[in-house]
């Protein structure tokens, strides 16, 4: 796997999580700045999906392909679902739900890294 992209995704999603927690603490809805940051993370996740599949096809490592691709696709779907939930919820808990979705990304990224390295 391309480690710099993985660690950049971890850092960006944790930054988005902190932003969402601050908005929730201030009792505010999510804003365009946070959605823009999520868009950057989503584009990076899409790039990781493509790079991950290309590297999986070209490797001779003993990597569980279905699990690896499943985690890649799952990571790609988490933020849009969290953002839709946050937009539908008009209270501070919309930002809280988005913060949880942003926290899921580093967990999935670390699991992807473990699957690739093991």
Steps between C-alpha positions, in 0.01 A plus 500: 500500500600858453578599861515880456144500365382282788650727764376812322149353506531428871612857569235662280215295640611569857513872418147477359392317814638775723325761283170310532540464876561875532186571297302260720637662815398843370153361418541574128415307190768384262619762252650523154856505635453163664327360193790625287750324728291185475507535121881507508503190719253326269713573191804364684301189597403452135868530402586246768238261363655517154859475626410219739332289232789556257753403767293198602493372142874551461618352829613151589427553871255283684231768534134411544360670192129505593569641846742758364266622225207489743680732740593732212140521384367530855732791571376668184135471610524607865538876451216551251262311729621701800465827309145416390411413857654826623311704241171331590547562873434864585645492851854481629483123477534520125853628547549236768396223262739637240779504760441130559510433125829691480638287784413181312736593214825478704385168645436362151830641375695335780321172432584531129862555593495191723347286227760619249803458727402169659 
